[in-house]
């Protein structure tokens, strides 16, 4: 039987000096996230939900967090600022729990170490060689500003992606996603023609949150 990893924390019980108790908090392991990854489109917008929810990478990661017991209760505009250029935080409720709409904002929340198992700070692996920097390691990767939304150019692109990384590839999301992952990481095709997907290496910012 595998041993459950825990992270210790000290909690003050009252105002008297040294009145603290130690608590053990289970650590989220990468295998928990990978084995419970939620694919597809977990968020089904209702009539009151305004916006474009066609790109659900952040929502899939949010749904995965929910599935392993991470409630995301602290994901709100009180703790996370909206992405540059956005008026409000991209946040929706899924099954009564907060969920992130934008990859960048989910990355900002992860910087706060909202659950045990995350590093104190992410690694900046920006560059065309990002893949070599995380080969053989596991965690969560946030890619920012590498694809263009309507009306944008490459210079002001804001489209991003957030995903799990198993040491050699990102997740498979449906048939199209599986083909894309295979082409990227098995065949090394980063800029396909015709334009089936955008080049992750063009991201203006790539952050790696190692989760073991």
C-alpha positions as a Markdown table, in Angstrom:
| # | Residue | x | y | z |
|---|---|---|---|---|
| 1 | Unk | 0.0 | 0.0 | 0.0 |
| 2 | Unk | 1.5 | 3.4 | -1.0 |
| 3 | Unk | 2.1 | 5.9 | 1.7 |
| 4 | Unk | 0.0 | 9.1 | 1.6 |
| 5 | Unk | 2.2 | 12.1 | 1.3 |
| 6 | Unk | 1.4 | 14.9 | 3.7 |
| 7 | Unk | 2.6 | 18.5 | 4.2 |
| 8 | Unk | 2.8 | 19.8 | 7.7 |
| 9 | Unk | 1.6 | 23.2 | 8.8 |
| 10 | Unk | 1.5 | 25.1 | 12.1 |
| 11 | Unk | -1.7 | 26.8 | 13.2 |
| 12 | Unk | -1.9 | 29.3 | 16.1 |
| 13 | Unk | -4.6 | 28.3 | 18.5 |
| 14 | Unk | -4.8 | 31.5 | 20.6 |
| 15 | Unk | -2.9 | 34.7 | 21.3 |
| 16 | Unk | -0.6 | 33.2 | 23.9 |
| 17 | Unk | 3.0 | 32.8 | 22.7 |
| 18 | Unk | 3.9 | 29.4 | 21.2 |
| 19 | Unk | 0.3 | 28.2 | 21.3 |
| 20 | Unk | 0.3 | 26.3 | 18.1 |
| 21 | Unk | -0.7 | 22.9 | 16.9 |
| 22 | Unk | 0.7 | 20.9 | 13.9 |
| 23 | Unk | -1.7 | 19.6 | 11.3 |
| 24 | Unk | -1.0 | 17.2 | 8.4 |
| 25 | Unk | -2.5 | 18.1 | 5.0 |
| 26 | Unk | -2.6 | 15.5 | 2.2 |
| 27 | Unk | -0.4 | 16.5 | -0.7 |
| 28 | Unk | -1.9 | 16.4 | -4.2 |
| 29 | Unk | 0.2 | 14.1 | -6.4 |
| 30 | Unk | 0.6 | 14.4 | -10.2 |
| 31 | Unk | -0.8 | 10.9 | -10.7 |
| 32 | Unk | -4.0 | 12.1 | -9.0 |
| 33 | Unk | -4.4 | 14.9 | -11.5 |
| 34 | Unk | -3.4 | 12.8 | -14.6 |
| 35 | Unk | -5.6 | 9.8 | -13.7 |
| 36 | Unk | -8.6 | 12.1 | -13.1 |
| 37 | Unk | -8.2 | 14.5 | -16.0 |
| 38 | Unk | -11.5 | 15.8 | -17.3 |
| 39 | Unk | -11.6 | 16.0 | -21.1 |
| 40 | Unk | -14.2 | 17.5 | -23.4 |
| 41 | Unk | -16.2 | 20.6 | -22.5 |
| 42 | Unk | -17.1 | 20.3 | -18.8 |
| 43 | Unk | -18.8 | 23.7 | -18.6 |
| 44 | Unk | -22.2 | 23.9 | -20.3 |
| 45 | Unk | -23.1 | 27.6 | -20.5 |
| 46 | Unk | -26.7 | 28.6 | -19.7 |
| 47 | Unk | -28.7 | 31.6 | -21.0 |
| 48 | Unk | -27.2 | 33.8 | -18.3 |
| 49 | Unk | -23.6 | 33.0 | -19.2 |
| 50 | Unk | -22.3 | 35.6 | -21.6 |
| 51 | Unk | -19.0 | 35.1 | -23.3 |
| 52 | Unk | -17.0 | 32.6 | -25.5 |
| 53 | Unk | -16.6 | 29.2 | -23.9 |
| 54 | Unk | -15.3 | 27.4 | -26.9 |
| 55 | Unk | -11.8 | 27.1 | -25.5 |
| 56 | Unk | -12.2 | 25.2 | -22.2 |
| 57 | Unk | -8.6 | 24.2 | -21.3 |
| 58 | Unk | -8.7 | 26.2 | -18.0 |
| 59 | Unk | -12.2 | 24.8 | -17.3 |
| 60 | Unk | -10.9 | 21.2 | -17.8 |
| 61 | Unk | -8.1 | 21.7 | -15.4 |
| 62 | Unk | -10.5 | 23.3 | -12.9 |
| 63 | Unk | -12.9 | 20.4 | -13.3 |
| 64 | Unk | -9.9 | 18.1 | -12.7 |
| 65 | Unk | -9.1 | 20.0 | -9.5 |
| 66 | Unk | -12.7 | 19.6 | -8.3 |
| 67 | Unk | -12.6 | 15.9 | -9.0 |
| 68 | Unk | -9.6 | 15.3 | -6.7 |
| 69 | Unk | -11.1 | 17.4 | -3.9 |
| 70 | Unk | -9.7 | 20.9 | -4.6 |
| 71 | Unk | -12.7 | 23.2 | -4.2 |
| 72 | Unk | -11.1 | 26.3 | -5.7 |
| 73 | Unk | -13.0 | 28.4 | -3.1 |
| 74 | Unk | -10.3 | 31.1 | -3.1 |
| 75 | Unk | -10.4 | 31.6 | -6.8 |
| 76 | Unk | -12.1 | 35.0 | -6.9 |
| 77 | Unk | -11.4 | 38.6 | -7.8 |
| 78 | Unk | -10.5 | 39.2 | -4.2 |
| 79 | Unk | -7.3 | 37.1 | -4.7 |
| 80 | Unk | -6.7 | 37.1 | -8.4 |
| 81 | Unk | -6.6 | 40.1 | -10.7 |
| 82 | Unk | -8.2 | 39.9 | -14.2 |
| 83 | Unk | -5.9 | 39.1 | -17.1 |
| 84 | Unk | -4.3 | 42.3 | -18.6 |
| 85 | Unk | -6.9 | 43.8 | -21.0 |
| 86 | Unk | -9.9 | 42.0 | -19.2 |
| 87 | Unk | -12.4 | 44.0 | -17.2 |
| 88 | Unk | -13.3 | 41.1 | -14.9 |
| 89 | Unk | -12.0 | 37.8 | -13.7 |
| 90 | Unk | -13.0 | 34.9 | -16.0 |
| 91 | Unk | -14.9 | 32.8 | -13.4 |
| 92 | Unk | -17.9 | 30.6 | -13.6 |
| 93 | Unk | -19.5 | 28.1 | -11.2 |
| 94 | Unk | -19.5 | 24.4 | -12.0 |
| 95 | Unk | -21.5 | 22.1 | -9.8 |
| 96 | Unk | -21.4 | 24.9 | -7.1 |
| 97 | Unk | -17.7 | 25.3 | -7.3 |
| 98 | Unk | -15.7 | 28.2 | -8.8 |
| 99 | Unk | -13.8 | 27.5 | -12.0 |
| 100 | Unk | -11.4 | 29.4 | -14.1 |
| 101 | Unk | -12.2 | 30.4 | -17.7 |
| 102 | Unk | -8.8 | 31.8 | -18.7 |
| 103 | Unk | -5.5 | 30.0 | -18.5 |
| 104 | Unk | -3.5 | 33.1 | -17.4 |
| 105 | Unk | -5.8 | 33.7 | -14.4 |
| 106 | Unk | -5.7 | 30.1 | -13.4 |
| 107 | Unk | -1.9 | 30.3 | -13.5 |
| 108 | Unk | -2.0 | 33.4 | -11.3 |
| 109 | Unk | -4.1 | 31.5 | -8.8 |
| 110 | Unk | -1.7 | 28.6 | -8.7 |
| 111 | Unk | 1.1 | 31.1 | -7.8 |
| 112 | Unk | -0.7 | 31.5 | -4.5 |
| 113 | Unk | -0.1 | 27.8 | -3.6 |
| 114 | Unk | -3.8 | 27.2 | -3.0 |
| 115 | Unk | -3.2 | 23.4 | -2.3 |
| 116 | Unk | -0.4 | 21.3 | -1.0 |
| 117 | Unk | 1.9 | 19.8 | -3.7 |
| 118 | Unk | 2.6 | 23.0 | -5.6 |
| 119 | Unk | 6.0 | 24.7 | -5.5 |
| 120 | Unk | 6.5 | 28.0 | -3.7 |
| 121 | Unk | 6.9 | 29.7 | -7.1 |
| 122 | Unk | 6.6 | 28.5 | -10.7 |
| 123 | Unk | 9.6 | 28.2 | -13.1 |
| 124 | Unk | 9.7 | 30.5 | -16.0 |
| 125 | Unk | 10.5 | 28.2 | -19.0 |
| 126 | Unk | 9.7 | 30.7 | -21.7 |
| 127 | Unk | 11.4 | 30.0 | -25.0 |
| 128 | Unk | 11.5 | 27.7 | -28.0 |
| 129 | Unk | 13.4 | 25.2 | -25.8 |
| 130 | Unk | 10.7 | 25.0 | -23.1 |
| 131 | Unk | 10.1 | 21.3 | -23.7 |
| 132 | Unk | 13.7 | 20.4 | -22.9 |
| 133 | Unk | 13.6 | 22.2 | -19.6 |
| 134 | Unk | 10.7 | 20.0 | -18.3 |
| 135 | Unk | 11.5 | 16.7 | -20.0 |
| 136 | Unk | 11.1 | 13.8 | -17.5 |
| 137 | Unk | 9.4 | 16.1 | -15.0 |
| 138 | Unk | 5.7 | 16.4 | -14.2 |
| 139 | Unk | 3.4 | 19.2 | -13.4 |
| 140 | Unk | 1.1 | 21.9 | -14.8 |
| 141 | Unk | 2.2 | 24.3 | -17.6 |
| 142 | Unk | 0.6 | 27.6 | -18.5 |
| 143 | Unk | 1.3 | 29.1 | -21.9 |
| 144 | Unk | 0.4 | 32.8 | -22.4 |
| 145 | Unk | -0.1 | 34.9 | -25.5 |
| 146 | Unk | 0.7 | 32.6 | -28.4 |
| 147 | Unk | -2.5 | 32.5 | -30.4 |
| 148 | Unk | -4.7 | 35.4 | -31.6 |
| 149 | Unk | -8.3 | 36.1 | -30.8 |
| 150 | Unk | -10.5 | 37.9 | -33.3 |
| 151 | Unk | -9.2 | 41.3 | -34.1 |
| 152 | Unk | -5.7 | 40.6 | -32.7 |
| 153 | Unk | -2.3 | 40.4 | -34.3 |
| 154 | Unk | 0.7 | 38.3 | -33.3 |
| 155 | Unk | 2.1 | 41.4 | -31.5 |
| 156 | Unk | -0.9 | 41.7 | -29.1 |
| 157 | Unk | -2.0 | 38.1 | -29.0 |
| 158 | Unk | -3.6 | 37.1 | -25.7 |
| 159 | Unk | -4.7 | 33.5 | -26.3 |
| 160 | Unk | -3.2 | 31.0 | -23.9 |
| 161 | Unk | -3.4 | 27.4 | -22.7 |
| 162 | Unk | -3.0 | 25.5 | -19.5 |
| 163 | Unk | -2.6 | 21.8 | -19.2 |
| 164 | Unk | -1.0 | 18.8 | -17.4 |
| 165 | Unk | 2.5 | 17.7 | -18.4 |
| 166 | Unk | 3.5 | 14.1 | -17.8 |
| 167 | Unk | 7.2 | 14.5 | -18.6 |
| 168 | Unk | 6.9 | 14.0 | -22.4 |
| 169 | Unk | 3.5 | 15.4 | -23.5 |
| 170 | Unk | 0.4 | 17.3 | -22.6 |
| 171 | Unk | -3.0 | 15.6 | -22.2 |
| 172 | Unk | -5.1 | 14.1 | -24.9 |
| 173 | Unk | -8.5 | 15.8 | -25.3 |
| 174 | Unk | -10.7 | 14.0 | -27.8 |
| 175 | Unk | -9.7 | 12.8 | -31.2 |
| 176 | Unk | -8.5 | 16.2 | -32.5 |
| 177 | Unk | -6.6 | 16.8 | -29.3 |
| 178 | Unk | -4.9 | 13.4 | -29.4 |
| 179 | Unk | -3.8 | 14.0 | -33.0 |
| 180 | Unk | -2.5 | 17.4 | -32.1 |
| 181 | Unk | -0.5 | 16.0 | -29.1 |
| 182 | Unk | 0.9 | 13.2 | -31.2 |
| 183 | Unk | 2.0 | 15.6 | -34.0 |
| 184 | Unk | 3.5 | 18.1 | -31.5 |
| 185 | Unk | 5.4 | 15.7 | -29.2 |
| 186 | Unk | 6.0 | 12.5 | -31.2 |
| 187 | Unk | 6.5 | 14.0 | -34.7 |
| 188 | Unk | 7.9 | 17.3 | -33.6 |
| 189 | Unk | 5.5 | 19.3 | -35.8 |
| 190 | Unk | 5.2 | 22.7 | -34.1 |
| 191 | Unk | 3.8 | 24.8 | -37.0 |
| 192 | Unk | 1.6 | 22.6 | -39.2 |
| 193 | Unk | 0.3 | 23.6 | -42.6 |
| 194 | Unk | -2.6 | 24.0 | -43.0 |
| 195 | Unk | -2.9 | 25.9 | -39.7 |
| 196 | Unk | -4.4 | 23.1 | -37.5 |
| 197 | Unk | -2.9 | 24.5 | -34.2 |
| 198 | Unk | -0.7 | 27.3 | -33.0 |
| 199 | Unk | 3.0 | 27.1 | -32.0 |
| 200 | Unk | 3.3 | 26.8 | -28.2 |
| 201 | Unk | 6.9 | 27.9 | -28.5 |
| 202 | Unk | 5.7 | 31.4 | -29.6 |
| 203 | Unk | 4.2 | 32.0 | -26.1 |
| 204 | Unk | 5.3 | 35.3 | -24.5 |
| 205 | Unk | 5.3 | 33.6 | -21.1 |
| 206 | Unk | 5.5 | 29.9 | -20.2 |
| 207 | Unk | 5.2 | 28.9 | -16.5 |
| 208 | Unk | 5.8 | 25.4 | -15.1 |
| 209 | Unk | 4.3 | 24.4 | -11.7 |
| 210 | Unk | 6.1 | 21.1 | -10.8 |
| 211 | Unk | 3.8 | 18.6 | -9.1 |
| 212 | Unk | 5.5 | 15.3 | -8.3 |
